[in-house]
Amino acid sequence: MTKRPPYTTRTRGIHELYAEDPETADRLLWGREVDPLTRRGFLMRSSLLAMAAAVGGSIPFADRMPGGLIPAALAQSDEPFTLEGKEGLTVLNDRPINAETPAHLLDDDITPAEHMFVRNNGIPPELEDIDADSWELEIAGESCENPQTFTISDLKERFEQHTLQLQVECGGNGRSEYVPSASGNQWTTGAVACPTFTGVRLRDVLEACGIKDDAVYIGYYGADRHASGDPNKEAISRGVPMEKALEDESLIAWAMNDEDIPYLNGYPLRLVCSGWPGSVSGKWLKRIVVRNQKHDGAKMAPPSYSIPEHPVAPGSVVPDEDFVTIESMPVKSLVTYPRSGIEHALGESLTVRGHAWAGDLSVEEVHVSLDFGATWQQADLQPPPNRLAWQRWSTTVGFPEPGYYEIWAKATDSDGRSQPMVVPGWNPKGYLNNACHRIAVQVT
């Protein structure tokens, strides 16, 4: 007689349930059904009570809460991961290393080095093998008139130095919210930072080497190795059109926040092309090529850092020829204070603040909501310290009664485009999610 294996069950967490099917997760977890016309609220009081118990109190604006929405109080993760030179980052992958920063650690106007996220496609060069004094950068390519090689000392001596605060964000920031799940590291909100960078303008260096009339693109190569260890493969080699490369804010940088660039963020030399996906800002920079065609290095071809040219249904298979390369990032905002999950006393106003940014554009307005986006109040918004830096916003809010609240933030860019309240159109790689950021507050 064949012995049967013991019966086992597989436990699925709340994140997995919502990732598979948000409406089914609502039904399984809370017994919730929403108004079929508005897709909001709770048709059964028992389901509202179930969710209220899970978040620790009543939900005053429950009738306006969208269906299929995991409460922010349950969506956060507090598991820390420590990397050398970093503090409080959460690891998403260890080969290559990718780690994001919890939103509340991004409250500084200028992002500290220890809170700068890490997004690597390959294996960094060994730190002991890096000699900043002898590090060389080659400028070449078919559309470069006079190829040259520069040490970091050469760059400092030959060209005017500039210090700018520049926002850098991974193209996949927010990927974890896409349904069905998109491939790649499941970033939440923390793959963004805005430190200062010091270096020389990419334009000045390229012009010193001569730019031919047929130049249309630049590409970079770094010292990082392919994740497989194969020396014949490039980890990543991306680039930008000449118009972006020649902007005043595009830098070849050797310092961040007036110190050496952190090792995991590209020490001793990196490219910074702010406002576009962070993948165009090459780290451990060794070579820049001026091209007479769109650069064709590693991770330039679809679907890497590309989105469908036209909207597609979730889960669709998209042919490579139907992709377009991501350029300027969309408008976005982040609540950095208070930390999600706090308790707050009824009758006391609460200061709320954060940052907003908009790729190549500026941010015109930021609004916050306490009732799941049914109504909004405008926040105070500061101008950026320079172009392509994020902008500080702040406001105060009051609560009408005790219970569970979510504070949502929505930014509008200088072209009048606002963040969506829900995750935008699906794409196979989960890029460009700029849905409103939200935090949980328990009012007692």
C-alpha positions in Angstrom: 0.0 0.0 0.0 1.4 3.4 -1.0 1.8 5.8 1.8 0.3 9.2 1.0 2.3 12.3 1.8 1.0 14.4 4.7 -1.6 17.0 3.6 -0.2 20.5 3.6 -1.6 23.9 3.0 0.0 26.9 1.5 -0.5 30.2 3.3 -0.7 33.3 1.1 -0.1 36.7 2.5 -2.2 39.8 2.0 0.2 41.3 -0.6 0.1 38.1 -2.8 -3.7 38.0 -2.6 -4.0 41.7 -3.7 -1.4 41.2 -6.4 -3.3 38.2 -7.9 -6.8 39.8 -7.9 -7.7 42.9 -5.8 -11.4 42.4 -5.9 -11.1 38.7 -4.9 -8.8 39.7 -2.1 -11.4 42.2 -0.8 -13.9 39.4 -0.8 -11.7 36.7 0.8 -10.3 38.9 3.5 -13.2 41.1 4.4 -16.2 39.7 2.7 -16.3 43.1 0.9 -18.4 44.1 -2.1 -18.5 47.7 -3.4 -21.2 49.8 -5.1 -21.3 48.5 -8.7 -21.6 52.0 -10.1 -19.0 53.9 -8.1 -16.7 51.0 -7.3 -16.4 52.5 -3.8 -17.7 51.8 -0.3 -18.9 48.7 1.5 -22.3 47.2 0.8 -22.2 45.1 3.9 -21.5 46.5 7.4 -19.8 43.3 8.4 -17.1 43.7 5.8 -16.4 47.3 6.9 -16.1 46.1 10.5 -13.7 43.4 9.4 -11.4 45.9 7.7 -11.7 48.4 10.5 -10.6 45.7 13.0 -7.6 44.9 10.9 -6.5 48.6 10.7 -7.2 49.2 14.3 -10.2 51.6 14.2 -13.2 52.9 12.4 -12.8 54.3 8.8 -14.7 57.6 8.7 -14.7 57.9 4.9 -15.3 54.3 4.2 -18.1 55.1 1.7 -15.5 56.7 -0.6 -12.8 54.0 -0.3 -12.1 52.4 -3.7 -12.6 48.7 -4.1 -9.6 46.4 -4.4 -7.4 48.8 -2.4 -5.1 47.3 0.2 -5.1 49.6 3.2 -1.9 51.6 3.5 -1.5 50.4 7.1 -1.2 46.9 5.9 0.8 47.6 2.8 3.9 48.9 4.5 7.0 46.8 5.3 9.4 47.5 8.2 12.0 44.8 7.4 15.4 46.6 7.4 18.4 45.7 5.4 21.8 47.1 6.1 24.5 47.7 3.4 27.9 49.2 4.0 27.5 53.0 4.0 23.8 52.8 4.1 21.2 53.0 6.8 17.7 51.6 7.0 17.4 50.4 3.4 15.2 47.5 2.4 16.8 44.9 0.2 15.0 43.7 -2.9 17.8 41.7 -4.5 21.4 40.8 -3.5 22.8 39.8 -6.9 22.9 42.4 -8.2 22.3 44.5 -5.1 19.1 46.5 -5.2 17.8 48.3 -2.1 15.2 51.0 -1.6 14.6 53.6 1.1 11.5 53.8 3.3 9.6 57.0 2.5 10.0 58.4 6.0 13.8 58.3 5.6 13.5 60.6 2.6 12.3 63.6 4.5 15.6 65.6 4.2 15.6 68.4 1.6 18.9 66.9 0.4 19.1 63.1 0.5 21.9 61.9 2.7 24.3 59.4 1.3 23.2 56.7 3.7 19.6 57.0 2.4 20.4 57.0 -1.3 18.8 53.9 -2.8 20.9 51.3 -4.7 19.9 50.1 -8.2 22.6 48.0 -9.8 22.3 45.9 -13.0 25.6 44.2 -12.6 28.4 43.5 -10.2 30.4 46.6 -9.1 34.1 46.6 -9.5 35.9 45.5 -6.3 36.4 48.5 -4.1 40.1 47.6 -3.5 40.7 47.6 -7.2 39.5 51.2 -7.6 42.2 53.9 -7.6 40.5 57.3 -8.0 43.8 59.0 -8.8 44.5 56.8 -11.8 40.8 56.3 -12.9 40.4 57.3 -16.6 37.4 58.3 -18.7 37.5 57.8 -22.4 35.5 60.0 -24.8 35.2 58.4 -28.2 32.6 57.1 -30.7 32.0 57.5 -34.5 30.7 61.0 -34.1 33.5 62.2 -31.8 36.0 64.4 -33.8 39.0 64.1 -31.4 38.8 61.1 -29.0 40.5 61.8 -25.6 41.1 60.2 -22.2 40.8 62.2 -19.0 41.7 61.4 -15.4 39.5 62.8 -12.7 42.2 65.4 -12.0 42.1 66.4 -15.7 38.4 67.0 -15.5 38.8 69.1 -12.3 41.6 71.2 -13.8 40.4 71.6 -17.4 36.6 72.3 -16.9 34.4 74.5 -14.8 33.0 72.7 -11.8 29.3 72.7 -10.9 27.3 71.6 -7.9 23.6 70.9 -8.5 20.9 69.1 -6.5 19.5 66.5 -8.9 16.7 64.0 -8.6 17.4 60.4 -9.6 14.7 57.8 -9.8 14.5 54.2 -11.0 12.2 53.7 -14.0 10.6 50.8 -12.1 9.9 52.7 -8.9 6.4 51.6 -7.8 6.5 48.4 -9.7 5.1 46.3 -6.8 1.6 47.9 -7.3 1.0 46.5 -10.8 -1.6 43.8 -11.3 -0.8 41.3 -12.7 2.7 41.5 -11.3 5.3 42.8 -13.7 8.8 41.3 -13.9 11.7 43.0 -12.1 12.6 44.2 -8.6 9.4 44.9 -6.7 10.1 48.5 -5.8 7.5 50.3 -3.6 8.2 54.0 -3.4 11.8 54.3 -2.3 13.8 54.1 -5.5 14.3 57.8 -5.6 16.7 60.4 -4.1 17.7 64.0 -4.6 21.3 64.6 -3.3 23.7 67.2 -4.6 26.3 66.2 -7.3 29.5 67.9 -8.1 31.3 67.5 -11.3 31.7 69.0 -14.8 29.1 69.5 -17.5 29.0 66.6 -19.9 28.5 69.2 -22.6 31.8 70.9 -21.9 33.7 67.6 -22.1 32.0 66.5 -25.3 32.6 69.9 -27.0 36.3 69.8 -26.0 36.5 66.5 -27.9 34.5 67.7 -30.8 30.9 66.7 -31.7 30.3 65.9 -35.4 27.2 67.2 -37.2 25.8 63.7 -37.5 25.8 63.1 -33.7 22.3 62.1 -32.4 23.0 60.1 -29.2 25.6 59.3 -26.5 26.1 56.0 -24.7 28.1 55.1 -21.6 30.1 52.1 -20.4 31.0 51.4 -16.8 33.4 49.1 -14.9 30.6 47.0 -13.4 30.5 43.4 -14.6 27.5 41.4 -16.0 25.6 39.6 -13.2 26.5 36.2 -14.7 30.2 37.0 -14.4 30.7 36.6 -18.1 33.5 39.1 -19.1 32.1 39.2 -22.7 28.8 40.6 -21.6 28.0 44.2 -20.6 26.0 44.7 -17.4 24.3 47.8 -18.8 25.2 50.4 -21.4 22.5 53.0 -22.0 22.4 56.6 -23.1 20.4 59.7 -24.1 19.8 61.8 -27.2 22.2 64.7 -27.7 19.7 67.3 -26.7 19.5 65.7 -23.2 23.3 65.1 -23.0 23.9 68.8 -23.7 21.7 70.2 -21.0 23.3 72.4 -18.3 22.2 69.8 -15.7 23.8 66.7 -17.3 27.0 66.1 -15.3 30.0 63.9 -15.1 30.3 63.8 -11.3 32.9 62.7 -8.7 31.2 63.9 -5.5 27.8 63.6 -3.9 26.9 65.9 -1.0 30.4 67.3 -1.0 32.0 63.9 -0.4 33.1 61.0 -2.6 30.2 59.3 -4.4 29.3 56.2 -2.3 30.8 53.0 -3.6 27.4 51.4 -4.4 26.2 54.5 -6.1 29.1 54.7 -8.6 32.4 55.7 -6.9 34.7 57.2 -8.2 32.9 58.7 -11.3 29.4 58.6 -12.6 27.1 60.2 -15.1 24.0 62.1 -13.9 21.2 62.8 -16.4 18.4 63.8 -14.1 14.7 63.6 -14.9 15.0 60.5 -17.0 15.2 56.9 -15.6 18.1 56.4 -13.3 19.5 53.8 -15.7 20.8 56.5 -18.1 23.0 57.9 -15.3 25.8 55.3 -15.6 27.9 54.4 -12.6 31.6 53.5 -12.3 31.9 55.5 -15.5 34.8 54.5 -17.9 33.7 55.4 -21.4 31.3 57.7 -23.2 30.7 57.3 -26.9 29.1 59.9 -29.3 26.9 58.1 -31.7 25.5 58.8 -35.2 22.5 56.5 -34.3 20.5 55.7 -31.3 22.8 53.9 -28.8 22.5 50.1 -29.0 24.3 49.0 -25.8 23.0 46.5 -23.2 19.5 47.2 -22.0 18.7 49.7 -24.7 16.6 47.2 -26.6 12.9 46.6 -25.7 11.5 45.7 -23.3 14.2 47.1 -21.1 13.4 50.6 -19.9 10.6 50.7 -22.5 6.8 50.9 -22.5 4.2 49.9 -25.0 3.6 52.7 -27.6 -0.2 52.2 -27.1 -2.2 51.1 -24.1 -2.5 47.4 -23.6 -4.6 45.1 -21.5 -3.1 43.9 -18.2 -1.0 40.7 -18.9 -0.7 41.3 -22.6 2.3 40.0 -24.6 3.7 43.0 -26.4 5.9 42.6 -29.5 9.3 44.4 -29.3 8.4 46.6 -32.3 5.5 48.1 -30.3 7.7 49.5 -27.5 9.1 53.0 -27.1 12.1 54.0 -24.9 11.3 55.8 -21.7 12.5 59.4 -21.7 11.3 62.0 -19.2 9.7 60.5 -16.0 6.1 61.4 -15.0 5.0 63.7 -12.3 5.2 62.1 -8.8 5.0 62.9 -5.1 5.9 61.3 -1.8 4.7 61.8 1.8 7.8 61.7 3.9 6.3 63.0 7.2 4.7 61.6 9.2 5.6 57.9 8.9 2.8 55.6 7.8 1.0 53.9 10.7 1.3 56.6 13.3 -1.3 57.4 16.0 -2.6 60.9 16.3 -4.7 62.7 18.8 -8.2 63.9 17.7 -8.5 67.7 17.9 -4.8 68.3 17.1 -3.7 69.4 13.7 -1.1 67.2 11.9 1.7 68.6 9.8 2.2 66.6 6.6 5.1 67.1 4.2 7.0 65.5 1.4 8.6 66.1 -2.0 7.3 66.3 -5.6 9.1 66.1 -8.9 8.2 65.8 -12.6 11.0 64.5 -14.9 12.1 67.3 -17.2 9.3 69.5 -16.0 8.5 71.3 -12.8 5.7 70.8 -10.3 3.0 73.4 -10.2 0.7 72.2 -7.4 0.4 69.5 -4.7 -2.9 68.5 -3.1 -3.7 66.1 -0.3 -6.8 64.1 0.6 -8.1 62.5 3.7 -11.2 60.8 2.2 -9.7 58.5 -0.4 -9.5 61.1 -3.1 -13.1 62.4 -2.9 -12.0 65.9 -1.9 -8.6 67.6 -1.9 -6.8 70.5 -0.2 -3.9 72.4 -1.7 -0.5 72.2 0.0 2.2 74.9 0.1 4.8 74.2 -2.6 8.4 75.5 -2.7 10.3 76.1 -5.9 13.2 73.8 -6.7 16.7 74.9 -5.7 17.6 74.4 -9.4 16.1 72.7 -12.4 15.6 69.0 -12.1 15.6 69.0 -8.3 12.5 67.8 -6.3 10.3 70.4 -4.6 9.3 70.4 -0.9 5.6 70.6 -0.1 3.8 70.9 3.2 0.4 71.4 4.8 -1.6 70.8 7.9 -4.7 68.6 8.2 -7.4 68.0 10.8 -9.6 65.0 11.4 -13.4 65.1 12.0 -13.6 62.1 14.2 -11.6 59.1 15.6 -10.7 56.3 13.2 -8.5 55.0 10.4 -7.5 57.6 7.8 -5.3 57.5 4.7 -3.5 60.7 3.6 -3.0 60.7 -0.1 -0.7 63.1 -2.1 -1.2 64.2 -5.7 1.1 66.5 -7.7 0.4 68.4 -10.9 3.2 69.2 -13.3 3.8 72.4 -15.4 2.0 70.9 -18.3 -1.1 70.4 -16.2 -0.8 66.6 -15.8 -1.7 65.2 -12.4 -0.9 61.9 -10.7 -3.6 59.3 -11.1 -5.3 58.0 -7.9 -4.9 54.4 -9.0 -2.0 52.6 -10.7 -1.7 53.8 -14.4 -1.8 51.7 -17.5 -0.2 48.3 -17.2 3.1 47.5 -19.0 5.1 44.2 -19.0 8.1 45.6 -17.0 6.1 47.7 -14.5 7.6 51.1 -15.4 6.3 54.6 -14.6 3.9 53.9 -11.8 3.1 57.4 -10.5 -0.1 56.7 -8.6 -0.7 58.8 -5.5 1.4 57.9 -2.5 -0.6 57.3 0.6 0.1 56.8 4.3 -2.0 55.5 7.2 -3.0 57.5 10.3 -4.9 56.2 13.3 -6.8 59.0 15.0 -7.7 58.4 18.7 
